[in-house]
């Protein structure tokens, strides 16, 4: 009996060890597959957009870029990682530098700005920064190309992921991806000003804002938007993810 029990226990331990190894292999495969799908989405979106990922309809954002004291270009971090940028620079389709004196070899690095998280940033946000989002609602204000939405779908268990975007052209691009990759069960895209979505904000568990107002609204409209958000993020335990930091975003305003 002792020998039989010992053999049985040993068999169980071996079985559990194999099962754990299989689970680890499955988790690694799933994680790799999620990365592949997000890269595929980024590649699809690159086909619809110019290299700077900006649309002619973004008049205010284009104006703001031109007003920067140092030459600044928009490179969407979700669409273009460093390896892709290096390749484009080698092909002469992009540059990391600008000429200080036209025609000379004096150059300086360009300022890059992105209105999207990179794939690595999305993975870190959902896998390491935010808590388990099972049964939770995520709202991305100014969802643009949908990077936060797609990252939330593949990197979290959030049950509802809403993107609120004023630009109808960007909403269309998001919807194209949602349809192609069959993500509509958890992702919803709203073509709206966030100030018309009080009830949505009030139900949100996580609210994400990445460079959301500065490049798209004048100072007066920014102040009104921040006041609206302050009044409507009421759910106990709700989390706010902002880039830049909340302190930096509000430094020019006397609101609360």
C-alpha positions as CSV (number, residue, x, y, z in Angstrom):
1,X,0.0,0.0,0.0
2,X,2.8,2.4,0.9
3,X,4.6,1.7,-2.3
4,X,1.4,2.0,-4.4
5,X,0.5,5.4,-2.6
6,X,4.1,6.6,-3.2
7,X,3.9,5.7,-6.9
8,X,0.5,7.3,-7.2
9,X,1.8,10.5,-5.5
10,X,4.8,10.6,-7.8
11,X,2.6,10.1,-10.8
12,X,0.4,13.0,-9.7
13,X,3.4,15.2,-9.1
14,X,4.8,14.5,-12.5
15,X,1.3,15.1,-14.0
16,X,1.0,18.4,-12.2
17,X,4.5,19.4,-13.3
18,X,3.6,18.6,-16.9
19,X,0.3,20.6,-16.6
20,X,2.1,23.6,-15.1
21,X,4.7,23.5,-17.9
22,X,1.9,23.3,-20.5
23,X,0.2,26.2,-18.8
24,X,3.4,28.3,-18.9
25,X,3.9,27.4,-22.6
26,X,0.3,28.3,-23.3
27,X,0.6,31.7,-21.5
28,X,3.8,32.4,-23.4
29,X,2.2,31.5,-26.7
30,X,-0.8,33.6,-25.9
31,X,1.3,36.6,-25.0
32,X,3.4,36.3,-28.2
33,X,0.2,35.9,-30.2
34,X,-1.3,39.1,-28.7
35,X,1.9,41.0,-29.6
36,X,1.7,39.6,-33.2
37,X,-2.0,40.7,-33.5
38,X,-1.3,44.2,-32.3
39,X,1.6,44.5,-34.7
40,X,-0.6,43.4,-37.5
41,X,-3.2,46.0,-36.5
42,X,-0.5,48.7,-36.5
43,X,0.6,47.5,-40.0
44,X,-2.9,47.7,-41.3
45,X,-3.3,51.3,-39.9
46,X,0.0,52.4,-41.5
47,X,-1.5,51.7,-44.9
48,X,-4.3,54.2,-44.3
49,X,-2.2,57.1,-43.0
50,X,0.7,59.3,-44.0
51,X,4.0,58.7,-42.1
52,X,3.2,61.4,-39.5
53,X,-0.2,59.7,-38.9
54,X,-1.9,63.1,-39.0
55,X,-5.0,64.0,-41.1
56,X,-5.6,67.2,-43.0
57,X,-8.7,67.7,-40.8
58,X,-6.5,68.1,-37.7
59,X,-6.1,71.9,-38.2
60,X,-5.5,72.8,-34.6
61,X,-3.0,70.0,-34.0
62,X,-1.0,70.9,-37.1
63,X,-1.0,74.5,-36.0
64,X,0.3,73.6,-32.5
65,X,3.1,71.5,-34.0
66,X,4.2,74.5,-36.1
67,X,4.2,76.7,-33.0
68,X,6.8,74.7,-31.1
69,X,10.0,76.5,-30.4
70,X,12.0,73.5,-31.6
71,X,11.2,71.7,-34.8
72,X,8.7,68.9,-33.8
73,X,7.2,66.1,-35.8
74,X,4.4,63.7,-34.9
75,X,5.4,60.0,-35.0
76,X,2.7,57.7,-33.7
77,X,4.4,55.3,-31.3
78,X,1.8,52.6,-31.8
79,X,2.4,52.5,-35.5
80,X,6.2,53.0,-35.6
81,X,8.6,51.5,-33.1
82,X,12.3,52.4,-33.1
83,X,13.3,49.6,-35.6
84,X,10.7,50.8,-38.1
85,X,11.9,54.4,-37.7
86,X,15.5,53.3,-38.2
87,X,14.5,51.6,-41.4
88,X,12.6,54.6,-42.7
89,X,15.6,56.8,-41.9
90,X,17.9,54.5,-43.8
91,X,15.5,54.6,-46.8
92,X,15.4,58.4,-46.7
93,X,11.7,58.5,-45.9
94,X,12.2,60.0,-42.4
95,X,14.9,61.9,-40.5
96,X,15.7,62.1,-36.8
97,X,17.6,65.4,-37.3
98,X,17.1,68.9,-38.7
99,X,19.7,71.2,-40.2
100,X,20.8,74.1,-38.0
101,X,22.2,76.0,-41.0
102,X,20.7,75.1,-44.3
103,X,23.1,73.2,-46.5
104,X,25.6,72.6,-43.7
105,X,26.5,69.5,-41.7
106,X,25.4,71.1,-38.5
107,X,22.4,69.1,-37.3
108,X,20.3,68.6,-34.1
109,X,17.8,66.0,-33.1
110,X,14.2,66.6,-33.9
111,X,11.6,66.6,-31.2
112,X,9.2,63.7,-31.6
113,X,5.7,63.7,-30.2
114,X,3.2,60.8,-30.1
115,X,-0.5,60.8,-29.3
116,X,-0.5,57.1,-28.9
117,X,1.2,54.6,-26.5
118,X,3.7,52.2,-28.0
119,X,3.0,48.5,-27.9
120,X,5.5,48.1,-25.1
121,X,3.9,50.9,-23.1
122,X,0.4,49.4,-23.6
123,X,1.7,46.0,-22.4
124,X,3.3,47.5,-19.3
125,X,0.2,49.6,-18.5
126,X,-2.3,46.7,-18.7
127,X,-0.1,43.9,-17.4
128,X,1.8,45.7,-14.6
129,X,0.4,49.1,-13.7
130,X,-3.4,48.5,-13.7
131,X,-5.1,45.9,-11.5
132,X,-7.1,43.0,-12.8
133,X,-9.8,44.5,-14.9
134,X,-12.2,41.6,-15.1
135,X,-15.7,43.0,-15.3
136,X,-14.4,46.5,-15.5
137,X,-15.0,49.4,-17.9
138,X,-12.1,51.3,-19.6
139,X,-12.8,54.7,-21.3
140,X,-10.2,56.2,-23.6
141,X,-10.7,59.9,-24.1
142,X,-9.5,60.9,-27.5
143,X,-9.0,57.3,-28.7
144,X,-7.6,58.5,-32.1
145,X,-6.3,55.3,-33.8
146,X,-7.6,53.0,-31.0
147,X,-4.2,51.8,-29.6
148,X,-5.5,51.9,-26.0
149,X,-8.7,50.0,-27.0
150,X,-6.8,47.3,-28.9
151,X,-4.2,47.0,-26.1
152,X,-7.0,46.7,-23.6
153,X,-8.6,44.0,-25.6
154,X,-5.5,41.8,-25.9
155,X,-3.6,42.7,-22.7
156,X,-6.4,42.9,-20.2
157,X,-9.7,41.2,-19.2
158,X,-11.7,44.4,-19.2
159,X,-15.3,43.6,-20.2
160,X,-16.1,47.0,-21.8
161,X,-13.6,49.2,-23.6
162,X,-14.9,52.5,-24.9
163,X,-13.1,55.0,-27.2
164,X,-14.5,58.5,-27.4
165,X,-13.1,60.4,-30.4
166,X,-14.3,63.7,-31.9
167,X,-12.6,63.1,-35.3
168,X,-15.0,61.0,-37.5
169,X,-12.1,59.9,-39.8
170,X,-10.3,58.4,-36.9
171,X,-13.5,56.7,-35.6
172,X,-13.9,55.1,-39.1
173,X,-10.3,53.7,-38.9
174,X,-11.0,52.3,-35.5
175,X,-14.2,50.7,-36.7
176,X,-12.4,49.1,-39.7
177,X,-10.0,47.4,-37.3
178,X,-12.7,46.4,-34.9
179,X,-14.7,44.8,-37.7
180,X,-11.6,43.1,-39.3
181,X,-10.4,41.5,-36.1
182,X,-13.8,40.9,-34.7
183,X,-13.4,43.0,-31.5
184,X,-16.9,44.4,-31.2
185,X,-17.9,42.2,-28.3
186,X,-15.8,44.3,-25.9
187,X,-14.8,47.5,-27.9
188,X,-17.2,50.4,-28.7
189,X,-16.2,53.5,-30.5
190,X,-18.1,56.7,-30.0
191,X,-17.8,59.7,-32.4
192,X,-18.4,62.4,-29.7
193,X,-17.0,65.1,-27.5
194,X,-16.3,63.7,-24.1
195,X,-18.4,66.5,-22.6
196,X,-21.5,64.8,-24.0
197,X,-20.7,61.5,-22.3
198,X,-21.3,62.2,-18.6
199,X,-23.0,58.9,-17.9
200,X,-20.2,57.0,-19.5
201,X,-17.5,58.7,-17.4
202,X,-19.5,58.2,-14.3
203,X,-19.5,54.4,-14.9
204,X,-15.9,54.1,-15.9
205,X,-13.4,52.1,-13.8
206,X,-10.4,53.4,-15.7
207,X,-10.1,56.6,-17.7
208,X,-7.2,57.0,-20.1
209,X,-6.0,60.4,-21.5
210,X,-2.8,60.5,-23.6
211,X,-2.0,64.1,-24.8
212,X,-5.7,64.4,-25.0
213,X,-6.5,68.2,-25.0
214,X,-3.4,70.4,-25.5
215,X,-3.1,69.7,-29.3
216,X,-6.8,69.6,-30.1
217,X,-8.5,72.3,-28.0
218,X,-7.7,76.0,-27.2
219,X,-7.1,76.9,-23.6
220,X,-10.6,77.9,-22.8
221,X,-12.0,74.6,-24.2
222,X,-9.3,72.6,-22.3
223,X,-10.3,74.2,-19.0
224,X,-14.0,73.4,-19.6
225,X,-13.1,69.8,-20.5
226,X,-11.0,69.3,-17.3
227,X,-13.8,70.8,-15.2
228,X,-16.3,68.3,-16.8
229,X,-14.0,65.4,-16.2
230,X,-13.5,66.4,-12.6
231,X,-17.2,66.6,-12.1
232,X,-18.0,63.3,-13.7
233,X,-15.4,60.8,-12.6
234,X,-17.2,59.8,-9.5
235,X,-17.1,56.0,-9.3
236,X,-15.4,54.8,-6.1
237,X,-12.0,53.3,-6.8
238,X,-11.9,54.6,-10.4
239,X,-8.4,55.2,-11.9
240,X,-7.1,58.0,-14.1
241,X,-4.2,57.4,-16.5
242,X,-2.7,60.6,-17.9
243,X,0.2,61.4,-20.2
244,X,1.7,63.9,-19.4
245,X,1.1,63.8,-15.6
246,X,-2.0,65.3,-14.2
247,X,0.1,68.0,-12.4
248,X,1.7,69.0,-15.7
249,X,-1.5,68.9,-17.6
250,X,-3.2,71.2,-15.1
251,X,-0.3,73.5,-14.4
252,X,-1.6,76.3,-16.6
253,X,-5.1,76.2,-15.1
254,X,-6.7,77.2,-11.8
255,X,-9.6,74.9,-11.7
256,X,-10.2,73.0,-8.6
